[in-house]
Amino acid sequence: MNELNTMNAPRIGFVSLGCPKALTDSELILTQLSAEGYATSKTFQGADLVIVNTCGFIDDAVRESLDTIGEALAENGKVIVTGCLGNRTGDGGGNLVRQMHPSVLAVTGPHATQEVMDAVHLHVPKPHDPFIDLVPAAGIKLTPKHYAYLKISEGCNHRCSFCIIPSMRGDLVSRPIGDVLNEARALFEGGVKELLVISQDTSAYGVDVKYRTGFWDGKPVKTKMLDLVAQLGELAKQHGAWVRLHYVYPYPHVDEILPLMAEGLVLPYLDVPFQHAHPDVLKRMKRPASGERNLERLLKWREACPDIVVRSTFIAGFPGETEAEFEYLLDFLKEAQIDRAGCFAYSPVEGAPANALDGALPDAVREERRARFMAVAEAVSTAKLQRRIGSAMQVLVDSAPSMGKKGGVARTYADAPEIDGTVKILPPTKASKTMKVGDFARVRIVGTSGHDLVGELL
Ligand code: SF4
């Protein structure tokens, strides 16, 4: 559990489950709690009330969320539930959380800070003397101080057949460009060295407001991916920081971002959730940009910016996937040279339209294809890591090494926190090479270790 420190204030327990988008919802609620003078508790027993921010995406996450709510009820008794699971219906059409745990005080869907705060006020009244001045301009962050997620929009206009996110989070709503850039600047000024841009579909930023022109710093800026990324890149340059883009669909206009990467304004790293490569499977999945020539586009990106690293996720064993379609996917993986690829064996999500598709594959086939996929993905990735041996790279330190004793952990531009690999730094032998978490350093890559690199400080 996460903890805010204020003396003699009512204490709220907070559990944050789910993806980075849920994490930013948690940060907004924690920021508001802190602004109003509430403290947080690390234990359920020490809290006056517990908030559980849930995930409802896959069945395991639903189970984990329901179990956590049960635990909080057993140990504390006063529980507010928020997040994606709050919007799920159970058998018979009622609210799933209320059906499973009728004694919860309130249930809301995702991005519902105000509703959650209203429920908190009802059950644990606001303290009299809010510590407003204690809240940093960038809000409360649950990530380490040197990196932060920046959510640029909520919801999604697509209707991928395996996904229920739009039914839980609604259609795309882009945040005003001025607000997004103000938050980014406050984060950099607060010491953030790496900003991770997230949304359900980063390429679609501004579509819902027809790329409306907003204002920031007294000048007009369009609510559009290219304009946003260019401004973020300038801000990052001023503060000597990194900007990393996640959930980018391969639409033609993404090509315009590549020069910014080649120039060094944003990291030459793209997280593109392809999910599959065969056009017929992509059609059955109802994927955005499924008509685009993804392989051609990717090769063009590599030409425009040879350093680019592409990470992606895929699904193996989608209903109706033939052996030939699966092999097409493996060929794509090899030709596209995806640097970091994750793969899930298809698993039906309750309420998703894909459940009604013909041709469901046995679990064993889905699992066997996932394993075959990962073997190819690892071979591609390992060969790419090997090629880095001998090169000098800039890294951001996540865990500081100490002289002559312990090694540290850092990441290069090729690795996003939590999902990609790391660089294990050998213990430095000179005092001049000591460093802190959040410092940038240069290392010489001297080897690999599984999905990670090994480096020595230069
Ligand atoms: S793009 Fe598809 S998978 Fe992603 S949130 Fe939207 S509907 Fe779901």
Residues whose N, C-alpha, C, O or C-beta is under 5 A from the ligand:
A	BS01	SF4	C156 H158 R159 C160 C163 I165 Q200
